[in-house]
Amino acid sequence: MKAIFIAFDQAYYEQLVDDLHNMGCRGFTAWQEVQGRGSKTGEPHYGSHAWPSIAGAMFVMCDDEKVDRVLNHLKALDEATPKLGLRAWVLPVEQTI
């Protein structure tokens, strides 16, 4: 089992929920209003007058064999609309209850 942390422009939210479900990654926790900026590129997402866009984040539980498909899909989304911003990190899940 892996956990994928995804930070994204809020415009992606509904699409991500649908796409992850269709790829068999049902379990997730989402935060729909987070602030931040990328470490290398991308516009800040502060929800302020100067930087009005807002970001979201998801923590997705995924079977190991599905991770590459999910990451490839997320990369394609980001490459199609690079100004929006989307990043993902994979973490091992050692135990669950």
MOJO-V859839 format. One record per backbone hydrogen bond with DSSP energy under -1.0 kcal/mol. NH is the residue of the N-H (numbers start at 0). CO is the residue of the C=O. Records with the same first field share a line. If there is no record, write none. Layout:
NH=CO + CO
//
This chain:
1=61
2=90
3=59
4=88
5=57
6=86
7=55
8=84
9=53
11=8
12=9
15=11
16=12
17=13
18=14
19=15
20=16
21=17
22=18
23=20
24=19
28=58
30=56
33=54
35=44
44=35
46=52
47=50
54=33
55=7
56=30
57=5
58=28
59=3
60=26
61=1
65=62
66=63
69=65
70=66
71=67
72=68
73=69
74=70
75=71
76=72
77=73
78=74
79=75
80=76
83=80
86=6
88=4
90=2
92=0
//
